[in-house]
Amino acid sequence: MSFLIDVNNKQINAQKGEMLLEVLKRNGIKVPTLCYIKDKFPSGACRMCVVENLKTGKLITACSSPVEEGMNVLTHSPRVVESRKTIVELLLSNHPDDCLYCVRNKNCELQSLSEELQVRERKIRGKKNGYYMDHSGASIVRDPDKCILCGRCVRICDEVMGVSAIDFINRGSKSIIGTTFNAGLNTSSCVNCGQCILVCPTGALSEKSHFVGVIDALNNPIKTVVVQYAPAISVSLAEEFNMPAGKDINGIMNAALRKIGFDKVFDTTFSADLTIMEEASELIYRIQNSGTLPMITSCCPGWIKFAEEFYPEFIPNLSSCKSPQQMLGAVIKSYWSEKSGIKPENIYSVSIMPCTAKKFEAQREEMTREGISDVDAVLTTRELGQLIRMYGVDMNQIEPETADSPHGFRSSAGKLFGASGGVMEAAIRTAYNMITGDELIQFQIPAIRGLNGRKEIKINVNGIELGIAVVNGLANARLLLEEIKNGKNDVHFIEVMACPGGCINGGGQHIGADENSIKARMLSLYDIDERETLKVSHKNPEIIALYKEFLEKPLGHLSHELLHTHYVKRDVLK
Amino acid sequence: MNTQVQEVFEKYPQASRDNLIPILQDIQEKEGFISQESIIEIGRFLNLATSKIFGVATFYNQFRFQPVGKYHVQVCRGTACHVLGSATVLEELEKTIKTKAGQTSKDGMFSIEVVACIGACGLAPVICVNGNFHAKVSKESIRKIIENYRNQQ
């Protein structure tokens, strides 16, 4: 049912059941919010979105007030603006005020609100909190002094990720957000996904920077610095430079990385192809030899830690394949090191990831051989943006270049890894070929594409019916695993991505992206797959050469040593 | 698992998260405080994240996370006591035994609890040590009171 409501003395159309905030947004009226998360139940905690209800004379929160027939509100009356301003002034009263030194300078909601509401003096002077920062996690740094207690991180961690590593502690002016016993992220069940960083309005949550190590290596003449970037980076980096969301700037990025001084520019998508060779072989092996099924993908380090903590009984189901980042890391410090005559200890291997959990993954004990890490530093998309700006590379003025051989050539199947369902689609393309010797006629599998949290299909390969499930957002993974524990037995292969939508929406991505930007990144990956001709991993000539010259065959002896790993049950505060 | 905690759980055969606060209260009743182990056990019992349990438990003043000291000092912060200076008394007490409200001194001798009103407003500001009331305490007298208890051991 639709009806008219009065907003700022004009009539606009509203649907019954809608929240006022949504109606205002649709009509081009921007009401500021802090605790609001789109499509989630409103909490109404921050009061930023108050509007004046002329019927009752009260201020009501637009996010949590359903529209009513005959409603009459003012969204920017002097009283409303004054109230919002006071809220910001109160939030600033105990804020550290160190914007110039803050990781979120120029990209901070508190800063923007203060500017929009013309806060020009400190009216309310509160006692500063002086909390300790939490540097204990491998991927995420927390600075409770900058926290404004909006609670978005708590809700994302609980409702979307099903992890609940953090919650409010204490009450009133002593409230903080922290882990169990406030003991630090490293003792908690945090899976390092970084979704909390994406929703944090201030600098209270940020990634652990690997900047210094990378710059030191770039300036160290002994080190050969190689870089790899994940499939999702080329379609996400544009937004860091105010270019349209989803624009594929792979070539420009290659050129920029060389300008910064990286000696070799490799593409993680190459090793995504390699992952597919190993993973598809592993799936077939498990099916033919009554191995543990369903097999579950292992590309996502957030998911892996989640499984190790909450579902250790599923560890045998996890594919033993390392993630593409770690596969390429291992290949660089073995095959490429041999081939180029550079000792592994003189190679500094950097990866650019849309992900904060990759920082944790690179530091896992299993990802080191003879005391040398396969990957030395992991930068997020955001950190790459900073690095490019710091080195003064003008992204609008450089010519595209191609990545380096031998680990820079890729199929479009590998590129799909960036979006939920992509690993599965690429794996099916190759598994089909491995089983039947033929190629699929229709490569695209629309049923497992898109941003839905859970996608399931059945496919038939040579008379074998395979049940396929794709989940993203760990809360969805939890639901699926519980169903399997309760007897669901029609799935054989599961892809899990921790972040909603997959790596295109990873915790290391540009902050401030909305759903349309995420969609644009996804469509850009699909477009690459549509346009390019090399659509399957097993036909990548550099992959074929790598097996021929070095690895011999998927699941072979060297593969096991370099490309496969194992997992451990983790005892954390959960 | 601790048998006292086990006994508490047995009282709640169909427990859900709604029972969290009563369970916390029962455990504190039995053990005198809420230990980290108890929080982890409650998490398993109710299938609830420990961060949430810790969050709820720290929200309420009534829950303690350390065992009480040999002398448990309750400081009344009700209206009458407040008007007559209980804030200063509390501050002095925290200084004297080098312990914050809600905590227990390192030597295990003293613990402080802030209570809303003991119902002895005529004696304000009032404190209660192991059930013994001390009336009209001041910044000066609180030190002597504590000193006496310390010497009693």
Interface residues (C-beta under 8 A of the other chain):
Chain A: D158 V163 S164 A165 I166 D167 F168 I169 N170 R171 G178 T179 T180 F181 N182 S188 S189 L573 K574
Chain B: Q36 I39 I40 G43 A49 T50 S51 K52 I53 F54 G55 T58 F59 Y60
